[in-house]
């Protein structure tokens, strides 16, 4: 070959290599990461973010009209959704191919399932909506759902109950831990055939999700199995990412409603495996007890601060876990409490993305646009508030700059503003209407009395003036 042509080719390959490497660096900087400014929060595309959201369903990639739903969420300031890899609802498809015989072949994929998942990732990425995936939807593997699950040996041509030790029928609730599908890993029963197809499923999921930087990974939904199961899959996902020179963030979701339960220690006590903690089960607590328990967890990780996420906020009229008022209060207490993420659970266990949820998301985003919550800290012990009844008000403060107070209902408290020098401004946010009331100013004193302008949910921002 002509030396000059060879030289040109070498230069071209070098340029392509630099561009590819630059693209990889750009992709890395775009991924969701622990916030460098405050490790209790996330950052995305290099900027701190507070994650808020709500959606009509848990396995969001399976719903019709998905684009419109994501557009609605984005329009009211939402940037966070849950996505369980579940298939148990009407109209859902399973990940494996169903044959004419009615049985599944675990060596073939259902293309529609993976197309839905791919589209979901693409559309959420385009809208800067952070996705928290639940890899194993616990309830898909129990009771009536296990009876139609492709990984049930009675439903596929790939393996038998005798080969795997898997049951064909599981009548009990997941808390009874009767399906040894969740005991396949080497440190448990080492069911190699089952593990092979579990890995196959996770590998396929990751072939789509690792292409994007807006994804967080939760191992299970409300699991009650041994910690080794979640640890195995967290490490597995991290290793697969590391092979691509990527870093991903993992957590586990336990069944116990009480976060002091030993179950939760497997997450809290292992930051080397779980880089964030999902504390959704705390959202079964009501009133001030909900705040106090969350603040215990906030203090619990003081030596190793990490994001505390709430991908499920329970509470909706007609549901089993508190009414609508409970759900709305929990949402606001979570964000005022210094927690990194809060999403309304799907109806009827939560308010989803209903009109009332839309109003509260919009109002929260309006507040966050004026209050740098990443720089704030919660008034955990109510030191800023006096003349306060139980569950009457909650505060967050940026010392020397701003204090925000949230009222779940009509109320009056006295606020210590001694940390705000000079004149101050006061501005009320009518949460239900997503409207700021006109600003008022006054000379700073040690304390000021505050009374909500009306009934319902209110927030107020008290700011030091230059």
DOSE-403787 format. One line per field, with one value per residue: x, y, z of N, C-alpha, C in turn; residue number from 1. Coordinates in steps of 0.2 Angstrom, whole numbers. Layout:
DOSE-403787
n_px = (X,...);
n_py = (Y,...);
n_pz = (Z,...);
ca_px = (X,...);
ca_py = (Y,...);
ca_pz = (Z,...);
c_px = (X,...);
c_py = (Y,...);
c_pz = (Z,...);
k = (NUM,...);
***
This chain:
DOSE-403787
n_px = (4,2,13,8,-5,-7,-3,-13,-24,-21,-22,-35,-41,-37,-43,-56,-56,-53,-65,-74,-70,-72,-86,-90,-85,-94,-106,-104,-104,-117,-124,-135,-130,-123,-125,-113,-112,-120,-122,-134,-143,-147,-138,-140,-135,-124,-130,-138,-153,-170,-180,-196,-213,-226,-238,-249,-247,-237,-229,-224,-220,-228,-240,-254,-254,-242,-233,-241,-244,-232,-228,-238,-234,-222,-226,-231,-220,-214,-202,-198,-201,-207,-203,-208,-203,-214,-228,-241,-253,-269,-268,-255,-238,-227,-209,-204,-206,-221,-227,-237,-242,-246,-237,-221,-206,-191,-179,-181,-186,-200,-204,-212,-213,-200,-199,-208,-202,-190,-194,-200,-189,-182,-191,-193,-180,-178,-186,-180,-183,-181,-179,-184,-180,-188,-181,-185,-202,-210,-223,-227,-222,-230,-245,-259,-253,-241,-246,-247,-235,-221,-209,-213,-211,-221,-226,-218,-207,-194,-188,-190,-200,-194,-181,-177,-182,-192,-208,-224,-236,-240,-247,-247,-244,-231,-223,-222,-212,-212,-209,-195,-189,-183,-172,-161,-148,-129,-125,-136,-147,-141,-147,-144,-149,-161,-155,-148,-157,-163,-152,-151,-163,-160,-148,-153,-162,-153,-146,-153,-156,-143,-138,-143,-142,-151,-156,-160,-158,-168,-168,-179,-197,-204,-198,-196,-186,-170,-155,-145,-149,-153,-141,-133,-139,-137,-123,-121,-127,-120,-107,-109,-111,-99,-91,-93,-87,-95,-104,-117,-132,-139,-152,-162,-179,-188,-200,-205,-214,-209,-195,-185,-184,-175,-174,-171,-158,-150,-149,-146,-134,-125,-117,-108,-113,-127,-130,-139,-154,-170,-184,-198,-207,-209,-219,-231,-233,-242,-246,-237,-229,-224,-215,-206,-200,-194,-185,-177,-170,-164,-154,-148,-139,-129,-116,-112,-118,-132,-143,-160,-174,-191,-200,-213,-227,-239,-257,-273,-289,-301,-291,-280,-271,-271,-279,-282,-278,-268,-258,-254,-249,-238,-230,-226,-220,-209,-201,-198,-192,-179,-177,-172,-180,-197,-212,-229,-239,-247,-265,-277,-270,-263,-262,-257,-256,-266,-278,-277,-264,-257,-258,-251,-238,-235,-235,-225,-214,-214,-211,-198,-191,-188,-182,-168,-167,-157,-147,-152,-158,-167,-178,-177,-181,-190,-185,-186,-199,-213,-227,-234,-245,-247,-242,-244,-236,-221,-203,-190,-173,-161,-148,-146,-152,-165,-181,-192,-209,-221,-238,-250,-263,-275,-268,-258,-242,-227,-212,-195,-184,-172,-160,-160,-154,-157,-170,-185,-194,-210,-219,-233,-238,-251,-256,-265,-270,-259,-253,-244,-246,-246,-231,-225,-216,-206,-197,-184,-186,-184,-193,-208,-226,-235,-249,-260,-266,-279,-290,-284,-269,-254,-239,-225,-213,-200,-189,-172,-169,-158);
n_py = (-6,11,22,35,34,24,32,42,34,29,41,44,33,36,48,43,35,44,51,42,38,50,51,41,46,57,50,44,56,59,50,45,49,48,63,75,87,85,70,64,65,64,67,72,72,80,89,93,84,83,70,67,60,51,38,29,15,1,-7,1,1,-8,-2,5,20,26,36,48,48,49,62,69,68,74,87,92,93,82,69,56,38,22,6,-10,-26,-33,-44,-47,-41,-38,-39,-38,-44,-58,-61,-71,-82,-88,-103,-112,-122,-118,-117,-111,-106,-105,-102,-93,-76,-65,-54,-43,-39,-35,-25,-16,-13,-7,4,11,15,23,33,39,43,53,62,66,58,49,32,19,3,-12,-28,-41,-45,-49,-54,-60,-72,-80,-88,-86,-80,-86,-98,-95,-91,-90,-96,-106,-123,-131,-124,-122,-128,-130,-134,-146,-149,-159,-158,-145,-143,-134,-128,-132,-127,-114,-109,-100,-84,-72,-69,-81,-87,-99,-102,-109,-103,-91,-96,-100,-96,-98,-97,-102,-114,-117,-120,-123,-124,-117,-104,-101,-97,-87,-78,-76,-69,-57,-53,-50,-39,-30,-28,-19,-8,-4,4,16,31,34,26,17,3,-8,-23,-31,-32,-29,-40,-55,-64,-72,-61,-64,-67,-54,-48,-55,-53,-39,-38,-45,-37,-25,-30,-33,-21,-15,-21,-15,-3,5,13,8,10,2,-6,-13,-19,-22,-32,-29,-17,-9,0,-3,-16,-31,-36,-25,-21,-28,-19,-6,-8,-11,-2,-4,-13,-9,6,16,18,11,16,14,7,13,22,17,21,33,51,61,51,45,55,55,42,42,52,45,36,45,50,38,35,44,43,37,45,42,42,42,34,35,25,21,29,26,28,32,36,23,13,2,6,18,35,47,59,55,50,61,70,62,62,76,77,68,75,87,81,79,68,59,55,54,46,45,31,18,19,8,10,21,39,40,47,55,69,77,72,77,91,92,88,98,109,106,106,119,125,119,125,137,135,128,113,103,109,112,107,96,101,91,89,98,110,123,126,132,132,122,109,91,84,96,105,106,108,115,120,132,137,154,159,153,147,135,130,117,114,102,104,117,128,135,141,146,153,151,163,168,164,171,185,203,210,201,191,184,171,163,147,140,125,116,123,126,139,154,165,184,191,196,208,210,217,207,197,188,178,173,173,162,159,148,154,148,134,116,110,119,128,138,150,157,170,177,194,203);
n_pz = (0,-4,5,9,8,18,29,30,32,45,52,51,58,70,73,73,84,94,94,97,110,116,115,123,135,136,137,150,158,157,165,178,194,211,220,219,227,237,245,248,239,221,205,189,172,176,185,201,206,212,214,208,206,198,193,183,183,189,181,170,157,150,148,137,127,132,129,129,143,149,144,150,164,163,160,172,180,184,186,188,188,192,187,186,181,176,172,175,173,164,147,146,141,141,144,137,122,117,112,99,105,117,127,133,126,133,127,118,113,117,106,107,120,123,114,119,131,127,120,130,138,129,127,140,142,133,139,150,162,176,178,189,190,195,196,199,200,213,216,204,204,212,219,209,199,197,191,178,174,163,168,177,178,173,163,152,139,141,153,167,182,189,185,190,202,205,210,204,208,219,232,243,251,246,258,264,258,249,236,228,218,221,227,220,218,219,233,240,235,224,210,195,182,183,187,176,166,173,173,160,157,164,158,145,149,153,141,135,145,150,140,142,153,163,173,187,198,207,216,219,222,237,245,254,256,258,262,253,240,235,236,227,214,213,213,202,192,193,190,176,171,174,165,154,157,165,178,189,200,214,224,236,240,254,262,275,285,295,296,305,306,305,292,284,287,279,268,272,280,271,261,251,242,240,234,236,246,246,254,253,261,272,270,273,286,296,298,310,314,303,298,309,309,296,298,307,299,291,299,303,292,293,294,282,270,259,245,249,243,238,230,230,236,247,249,245,241,244,243,252,261,269,266,253,258,267,258,251,261,265,253,253,266,264,255,261,271,267,259,244,233,228,224,219,222,211,208,216,227,229,224,211,195,195,194,206,210,200,203,215,212,202,211,220,211,208,220,222,212,218,229,234,237,239,245,257,274,284,297,308,322,325,329,324,325,335,346,340,335,335,320,313,306,295,293,283,280,273,280,285,273,268,274,273,275,278,278,281,283,287,298,312,317,326,320,321,315,317,311,299,292,292,282,278,266,263,256,251,245,237,237,231,221,214,214,218,231,233,237,253,263,278,293,299,314,329,330,320,318,309,299,290,274,271,270,268,259,262,258,263,259,267,265,266,263,252);
ca_px = (0,6,14,4,-12,-7,-3,-20,-29,-20,-24,-43,-43,-35,-48,-62,-55,-54,-72,-78,-69,-76,-93,-90,-85,-100,-111,-103,-106,-124,-128,-137,-124,-123,-124,-106,-113,-124,-123,-140,-147,-144,-137,-141,-132,-120,-133,-142,-160,-174,-184,-203,-216,-232,-239,-255,-246,-231,-225,-226,-218,-233,-247,-255,-254,-237,-230,-245,-243,-225,-229,-242,-230,-217,-229,-232,-214,-212,-195,-196,-206,-206,-205,-207,-203,-220,-232,-247,-260,-273,-265,-247,-235,-222,-203,-202,-210,-226,-228,-244,-245,-248,-232,-216,-199,-187,-173,-184,-189,-206,-202,-216,-211,-194,-200,-211,-197,-185,-198,-201,-182,-180,-196,-191,-173,-180,-190,-176,-187,-177,-182,-181,-182,-188,-179,-190,-208,-211,-229,-227,-220,-234,-252,-262,-248,-236,-249,-247,-228,-217,-204,-216,-209,-227,-228,-213,-204,-187,-185,-196,-200,-189,-174,-176,-184,-197,-215,-229,-241,-238,-254,-245,-242,-224,-220,-221,-206,-212,-206,-188,-186,-179,-166,-157,-141,-124,-125,-142,-148,-137,-151,-140,-153,-165,-151,-146,-162,-163,-147,-153,-167,-157,-144,-157,-164,-147,-144,-157,-155,-136,-137,-145,-139,-156,-159,-158,-160,-170,-168,-186,-203,-207,-196,-195,-181,-163,-151,-140,-153,-152,-134,-131,-141,-134,-116,-121,-129,-114,-102,-111,-110,-92,-88,-94,-84,-100,-106,-124,-134,-143,-155,-167,-185,-190,-208,-207,-216,-205,-188,-180,-184,-168,-173,-168,-151,-146,-148,-143,-128,-120,-117,-103,-118,-132,-127,-145,-159,-177,-188,-205,-212,-211,-225,-237,-234,-246,-245,-230,-225,-221,-209,-201,-197,-190,-179,-172,-166,-159,-149,-145,-134,-125,-109,-112,-124,-134,-150,-166,-179,-198,-203,-220,-230,-246,-262,-277,-296,-303,-286,-280,-265,-272,-283,-279,-274,-262,-253,-252,-245,-232,-226,-223,-215,-203,-196,-196,-187,-172,-176,-170,-185,-204,-217,-235,-240,-253,-271,-280,-265,-260,-265,-255,-255,-273,-278,-274,-257,-254,-258,-246,-232,-233,-233,-219,-209,-214,-207,-191,-188,-186,-179,-163,-168,-151,-143,-156,-158,-174,-179,-179,-184,-195,-182,-188,-207,-216,-234,-236,-248,-244,-243,-247,-231,-214,-199,-183,-169,-155,-146,-144,-155,-172,-184,-199,-213,-226,-244,-254,-270,-276,-264,-254,-236,-222,-206,-189,-181,-166,-155,-161,-153,-161,-177,-187,-200,-214,-223,-237,-240,-258,-253,-270,-271,-253,-253,-241,-249,-242,-225,-225,-209,-205,-191,-183,-186,-182,-198,-214,-231,-238,-256,-261,-272,-285,-290,-280,-262,-250,-232,-223,-206,-197,-182,-169,-168,-151);
ca_py = (0,18,25,41,32,21,37,45,29,29,47,43,28,39,53,40,32,49,53,36,39,56,49,37,51,61,46,44,62,60,45,47,48,51,70,77,92,82,63,62,67,62,72,69,76,84,94,90,84,80,66,67,57,47,35,25,8,0,-10,6,-1,-12,2,8,27,27,42,53,47,52,69,72,68,79,94,95,94,75,66,49,33,15,1,-17,-30,-37,-46,-51,-38,-40,-35,-38,-49,-61,-60,-77,-84,-93,-107,-113,-127,-114,-117,-106,-108,-100,-100,-88,-70,-62,-48,-37,-37,-31,-18,-11,-10,-3,11,15,17,28,39,42,46,59,67,66,55,44,26,14,-4,-18,-33,-47,-43,-55,-57,-63,-79,-83,-89,-87,-77,-92,-103,-93,-88,-95,-99,-111,-128,-133,-119,-121,-134,-129,-138,-149,-148,-164,-155,-139,-143,-129,-131,-131,-123,-111,-106,-96,-77,-72,-69,-88,-89,-106,-103,-109,-99,-86,-99,-103,-94,-102,-97,-105,-121,-118,-123,-121,-124,-111,-98,-100,-93,-80,-74,-75,-63,-51,-51,-47,-33,-25,-26,-13,-3,-1,9,23,33,37,20,14,-4,-11,-30,-35,-29,-32,-47,-58,-70,-71,-56,-67,-66,-47,-46,-59,-49,-32,-38,-47,-31,-21,-33,-33,-14,-14,-24,-9,3,9,12,8,11,-3,-6,-18,-17,-27,-32,-26,-10,-6,0,-5,-23,-34,-37,-19,-21,-30,-14,0,-10,-13,3,-7,-17,-5,13,20,14,13,16,15,3,18,25,14,25,39,57,63,45,44,59,53,36,44,55,40,33,50,50,31,34,50,41,36,47,40,44,38,34,32,24,20,32,24,32,34,34,16,9,-2,9,25,38,52,64,52,50,68,72,58,65,82,75,65,79,91,77,78,62,60,54,53,45,42,24,18,18,12,10,28,43,39,53,58,77,79,71,82,98,92,88,104,114,104,108,127,126,117,130,143,132,123,108,99,113,112,101,95,102,85,88,104,116,130,127,132,133,118,103,85,84,102,108,103,114,113,127,133,142,161,160,152,142,133,126,114,113,97,107,123,128,141,140,151,150,154,165,171,163,174,192,208,210,194,190,178,170,157,143,137,118,113,127,128,146,158,172,189,192,202,209,213,217,201,197,181,173,176,169,160,155,147,158,145,127,112,110,125,129,145,151,163,171,183,199,206);
ca_pz = (0,-4,12,11,10,24,34,30,36,52,55,51,63,77,74,75,91,99,94,101,117,118,116,129,141,136,140,157,162,157,169,185,199,218,219,222,231,243,243,250,233,214,200,182,167,180,189,206,204,216,209,210,201,199,187,183,184,191,175,165,150,147,147,131,127,136,127,132,150,151,142,156,170,162,160,179,184,186,183,191,188,194,182,188,175,178,166,177,172,158,141,147,138,145,140,133,116,118,106,97,110,123,132,132,125,137,123,113,117,115,103,109,127,123,111,124,136,123,118,137,140,124,128,146,141,129,143,156,167,179,179,194,188,199,192,200,203,218,215,198,205,218,218,203,194,195,187,171,173,159,171,180,174,170,157,147,136,142,159,170,189,192,183,193,209,205,211,198,211,225,235,248,250,246,264,267,254,247,229,228,212,224,231,215,218,222,240,242,233,218,205,190,177,184,187,169,163,177,171,153,157,167,153,140,151,153,135,133,150,151,135,145,159,167,176,194,199,213,214,220,225,244,245,261,255,262,259,248,234,232,235,221,208,213,211,195,188,194,186,169,169,174,159,149,160,167,185,190,207,215,230,237,243,258,264,282,285,300,294,310,305,303,285,281,288,273,263,276,282,265,256,246,238,238,234,238,250,245,260,252,265,278,268,277,292,295,302,312,315,296,298,314,307,291,301,310,294,288,304,303,287,293,293,275,267,252,243,252,238,240,223,231,241,248,251,240,243,241,244,259,265,270,261,249,262,269,253,249,266,264,248,255,271,261,251,266,276,265,255,237,228,230,218,221,220,207,211,221,233,229,219,204,191,195,194,212,210,195,206,220,208,200,216,222,207,209,226,221,208,222,235,233,243,239,250,263,279,287,304,310,329,325,333,321,325,341,346,335,337,331,312,310,301,295,290,280,281,271,285,283,267,267,278,270,280,274,282,278,283,290,304,314,321,326,316,323,309,320,307,293,294,289,280,275,262,264,250,252,239,237,234,228,215,211,213,223,233,232,242,258,267,285,296,303,321,331,328,317,318,303,299,283,272,270,272,263,260,260,259,263,259,270,262,268,258,251);
c_px = (4,7,10,-3,-13,-7,-10,-25,-28,-22,-32,-45,-42,-41,-55,-62,-56,-61,-76,-77,-72,-83,-94,-90,-91,-106,-110,-105,-113,-128,-130,-132,-126,-121,-117,-107,-116,-125,-129,-145,-143,-142,-138,-139,-127,-123,-138,-149,-163,-179,-192,-207,-223,-234,-245,-254,-239,-226,-227,-225,-224,-240,-248,-255,-248,-234,-234,-245,-237,-225,-233,-238,-225,-220,-230,-226,-211,-206,-193,-202,-203,-207,-203,-207,-208,-224,-239,-253,-263,-269,-258,-245,-229,-215,-201,-208,-215,-228,-235,-247,-247,-243,-226,-210,-194,-180,-175,-187,-196,-204,-206,-215,-205,-194,-203,-206,-192,-188,-198,-194,-180,-185,-194,-184,-174,-183,-186,-180,-183,-182,-179,-184,-183,-187,-184,-196,-211,-218,-231,-226,-224,-241,-254,-258,-243,-239,-248,-240,-224,-212,-206,-214,-215,-229,-223,-210,-196,-184,-191,-195,-195,-182,-172,-177,-190,-204,-219,-234,-238,-244,-253,-243,-234,-220,-219,-215,-206,-210,-199,-185,-182,-173,-161,-150,-136,-124,-131,-142,-144,-141,-148,-144,-158,-161,-149,-151,-164,-158,-148,-158,-164,-152,-148,-160,-159,-145,-147,-155,-148,-134,-139,-142,-144,-159,-156,-161,-161,-171,-175,-191,-205,-205,-195,-190,-175,-159,-147,-143,-152,-145,-131,-132,-138,-127,-116,-122,-123,-108,-103,-110,-103,-88,-88,-91,-90,-101,-114,-126,-139,-146,-159,-173,-188,-198,-209,-208,-212,-198,-183,-180,-177,-168,-170,-161,-147,-145,-144,-136,-123,-120,-112,-107,-123,-131,-133,-150,-166,-181,-195,-210,-213,-217,-232,-238,-238,-244,-238,-226,-221,-215,-204,-197,-192,-184,-174,-168,-161,-153,-145,-139,-130,-118,-107,-118,-126,-141,-155,-172,-185,-201,-211,-222,-237,-251,-267,-284,-298,-297,-285,-274,-265,-276,-279,-275,-268,-256,-250,-247,-238,-227,-222,-218,-209,-198,-194,-191,-180,-171,-176,-175,-192,-209,-223,-237,-246,-259,-273,-276,-262,-264,-263,-253,-262,-272,-275,-267,-254,-253,-252,-239,-230,-231,-227,-213,-208,-210,-199,-187,-186,-182,-174,-162,-161,-146,-146,-155,-164,-173,-182,-183,-188,-192,-184,-195,-209,-223,-237,-239,-245,-246,-245,-242,-224,-210,-193,-180,-163,-152,-143,-148,-162,-174,-191,-202,-219,-232,-249,-262,-270,-272,-260,-248,-232,-215,-200,-185,-174,-160,-155,-160,-157,-168,-179,-193,-203,-219,-226,-238,-246,-257,-259,-272,-265,-252,-249,-245,-244,-237,-226,-218,-210,-199,-190,-183,-183,-187,-204,-219,-233,-244,-257,-267,-278,-285,-285,-273,-259,-243,-230,-215,-204,-190,-179,-168,-161,-151);
c_py = (6,20,31,39,28,26,40,40,29,35,46,39,32,44,49,37,38,51,48,37,45,55,45,41,55,57,45,50,63,55,48,45,50,58,72,83,90,75,60,62,64,68,68,74,82,89,90,90,81,77,66,64,54,44,31,18,7,-3,-5,5,-5,-8,4,16,29,34,48,53,51,60,73,73,74,86,96,94,87,73,60,45,27,11,-6,-21,-35,-39,-49,-47,-39,-35,-35,-44,-52,-60,-65,-79,-89,-97,-109,-118,-124,-114,-112,-109,-103,-98,-95,-82,-69,-55,-42,-35,-33,-25,-13,-8,-6,4,15,18,23,34,42,45,53,64,68,64,49,38,22,8,-8,-24,-39,-44,-49,-58,-61,-71,-83,-84,-90,-84,-82,-97,-101,-91,-93,-99,-105,-117,-132,-129,-118,-128,-135,-134,-141,-148,-153,-161,-149,-139,-137,-132,-129,-126,-120,-107,-101,-89,-77,-72,-76,-91,-97,-107,-103,-106,-94,-89,-102,-102,-98,-103,-100,-112,-122,-122,-120,-120,-117,-104,-96,-96,-87,-75,-72,-69,-57,-48,-47,-40,-28,-23,-20,-7,0,4,16,24,35,31,18,7,-6,-19,-33,-30,-32,-39,-49,-63,-68,-65,-58,-66,-59,-46,-49,-55,-42,-33,-41,-41,-26,-23,-32,-25,-12,-16,-19,-3,8,8,13,8,6,-2,-12,-16,-23,-26,-29,-19,-6,-6,-2,-13,-26,-35,-31,-18,-23,-25,-8,-2,-12,-8,0,-11,-12,3,18,15,16,11,16,12,8,22,22,17,31,45,58,57,43,48,57,47,37,47,51,37,38,50,43,31,40,49,39,38,44,42,39,39,32,31,22,24,30,29,35,32,28,11,6,1,16,29,43,57,61,52,56,71,68,60,71,81,72,70,84,88,76,71,63,60,52,52,42,35,24,17,11,13,17,32,43,46,56,66,80,78,76,89,98,92,95,109,112,107,116,129,125,122,136,141,127,118,104,103,114,106,101,98,96,84,94,109,123,131,127,133,128,111,97,85,90,106,105,108,111,120,126,139,149,163,160,147,141,129,123,112,108,99,114,123,134,139,146,149,154,156,169,170,167,182,197,207,203,195,184,177,163,153,139,130,116,116,128,135,150,164,177,189,197,202,212,213,210,202,190,176,177,171,168,157,154,152,155,138,123,113,117,124,136,145,158,164,178,188,202,212);
c_pz = (0,3,14,12,16,30,35,34,43,56,56,57,70,78,76,82,96,100,98,108,120,119,122,136,142,139,147,161,162,162,175,190,206,217,223,227,238,242,245,244,227,210,193,177,171,184,195,204,211,212,212,204,203,193,188,184,186,185,169,158,146,146,140,132,132,135,130,140,152,149,148,162,169,162,167,183,186,182,185,191,190,188,184,181,175,172,168,176,165,152,141,143,142,141,136,127,118,111,104,102,116,128,129,130,128,133,118,116,113,112,106,116,127,119,115,129,133,122,125,139,135,126,135,146,138,133,150,163,170,180,185,193,194,195,192,203,207,217,209,199,211,216,211,197,192,191,180,169,168,162,176,175,170,164,152,144,137,148,163,178,192,191,188,200,210,206,205,201,218,227,240,246,250,252,267,263,252,240,229,222,215,228,226,215,221,229,244,240,226,212,198,184,177,184,180,165,167,174,163,152,159,161,147,142,151,146,132,138,151,145,137,152,164,171,182,194,206,212,215,222,231,245,253,261,259,258,253,241,231,231,229,215,208,211,204,190,188,189,178,167,169,168,154,152,162,175,186,198,208,223,231,241,247,260,270,282,290,298,299,310,303,295,281,282,282,268,267,278,277,259,250,241,235,239,236,242,248,251,259,257,271,276,270,283,291,300,304,313,308,296,303,312,301,293,304,305,291,293,304,298,287,292,285,271,260,251,246,247,241,233,224,237,242,250,245,242,239,242,251,263,266,264,257,253,265,264,251,254,266,259,250,261,269,259,257,271,273,261,248,232,231,224,221,218,216,211,211,227,234,224,212,201,190,195,200,213,206,199,211,217,205,205,219,218,207,215,225,217,212,228,233,238,244,244,257,268,282,294,307,317,330,329,330,322,332,341,341,338,333,324,309,305,301,291,287,279,277,275,282,276,267,272,274,275,276,280,278,278,286,297,306,318,321,324,319,316,311,315,300,295,290,288,277,271,264,258,251,245,241,233,229,221,211,209,219,224,233,238,247,261,273,287,300,310,323,329,324,317,311,303,292,281,271,272,267,264,258,261,259,263,262,268,265,262,258,255);
k = (1,2,3,4,5,6,7,8,9,10,11,12,13,14,15,16,17,18,19,20,21,22,23,24,25,26,27,28,29,30,31,32,33,34,35,36,37,38,39,40,41,42,43,44,45,46,47,48,49,50,51,52,53,54,55,56,57,58,59,60,61,62,63,64,65,66,67,68,69,70,71,72,73,74,75,76,77,78,79,80,81,82,83,84,85,86,87,88,89,90,91,92,93,94,95,96,97,98,99,100,101,102,103,104,105,106,107,108,109,110,111,112,113,114,115,116,117,118,119,120,121,122,123,124,125,126,127,128,129,130,131,132,133,134,135,136,137,138,139,140,141,142,143,144,145,146,147,148,149,150,151,152,153,154,155,156,157,158,159,160,161,162,163,164,165,166,167,168,169,170,171,172,173,174,175,176,177,178,179,180,181,182,183,184,185,186,187,188,189,190,191,192,193,194,195,196,197,198,199,200,201,202,203,204,205,206,207,208,209,210,211,212,213,214,215,216,217,218,219,220,221,222,223,224,225,226,227,228,229,230,231,232,233,234,235,236,237,238,239,240,241,242,243,244,245,246,247,248,249,250,251,252,253,254,255,256,257,258,259,260,261,262,263,264,265,266,267,268,269,270,271,272,273,274,275,276,277,278,279,280,281,282,283,284,285,286,287,288,289,290,291,292,293,294,295,296,297,298,299,300,301,302,303,304,305,306,307,308,309,310,311,312,313,314,315,316,317,318,319,320,321,322,323,324,325,326,327,328,329,330,331,332,333,334,335,336,337,338,339,340,341,342,343,344,345,346,347,348,349,350,351,352,353,354,355,356,357,358,359,360,361,362,363,364,365,366,367,368,369,370,371,372,373,374,375,376,377,378,379,380,381,382,383,384,385,386,387,388,389,390,391,392,393,394,395,396,397,398,399,400,401,402,403,404,405,406,407,408,409,410,411,412,413,414,415,416,417,418,419,420,421,422,423,424,425,426,427,428,429,430,431,432,433,434,435,436,437,438,439,440,441,442,443,444,445,446,447,448,449,450,451,452,453,454,455,456,457,458,459,460,461,462,463,464,465,466);
***
